[in-house]
Structure formats: structure tokens, C-alpha cells
Amino acid sequence: MEVIFFDYGIEISLENGRYYLNFDEGGLVSRFRTIEITHEEAEKAKRSPKDAYEVIISFQNKERKEKMKE
């Protein structure tokens, strides 16, 4: 994986044309998580900490909805 962005607690990587966002989702103990994101989401996350947070929250909301369907 090639790291293309690293700032304000996030890392964006590119591998085989796919974008990945790595962030700490832990509370008291660090727990790093990597999620696949779109090119547009990668560009948004690079703009500011607020935009990166919105990308992460959007992913987590989608994930919660999927779990509720099960």
C-alpha cells in the first residue's frame, strides 16, 4: 500500500486503484481500523479534520444500518 496522505490522525492509502482510510476508533485503548473508501471520499477526507470525520461517521452509519438488517 502506498500512503498518499497522513495528517490529523488519519492515513489514506492507495492499493491497486482502491483507496483505504486508516484511523483510530478506540476509546481508552488505540484500535486502528482500515476501511475502503471512494476516490471522492478520499479527496474530501484530505480537506480538513471535519471532512475526514464526516467520511468516517458516514461509513459507521452505513455499517450500523447493515447490522440492524441482520
N, C-alpha and C positions, 0 to 999 in steps of 0.2 A: 504494500500500500504506500502510496506517495502522499505525504502530508502537504496539503495545499493552503491550509490556514490554521493558525494557532493563536488564540487570544482569548481574554476574559473567560477562561475556564472551559473552553470548547476546543475541539480539534476536528477539522474537516479533512477527510482523506478521499483520494480517488484511486479506484482499482478497477481495471477492465471496463472503463466507462461508467462505473457506478459510484455514487457519492455516499459517504458514510460520515455520520456525526457522532463523535465520541464525547461523552460528558459524564460528570459525577452526579449520580442520582441518589447517593447515600445521604443519610442524615448525620448521625454522630460518627459513623464509620464510612470512609470512602467506598463507594461501589460504582465502578465505571461501567458505562453502558454504551454500546455501539448500535446505532440504528441506521438503516438505509434511508436516504432522502433523495429528493429530485434535484436536478440542477438548479431549478428556481428556488427551492428551499435553501440550498447551499449558498446561493447568492444573497438571499435575504438574511441568513444567519451571520454572514460576514459583515453586514452593515453596522450592527450595534448589539450590545448585550440584550437589549429589549427585544430586538428582532429574533435573536437566537433563542431567547426564552419562549417567544411565541411559536417558533418551529417545534421546540421540544414539547410544549403544552399541547399543541395540535396533535402530535404523534401520540402522546399519552392519552388524550381524549378518545382518539380512534381506537386505541388498544383497549381501553375500558369498555367502549361500546361493543367491541367484538367479544370480550369476555362475558358481557351481560347476555349476549345472544345464546351462549352455550348452556 
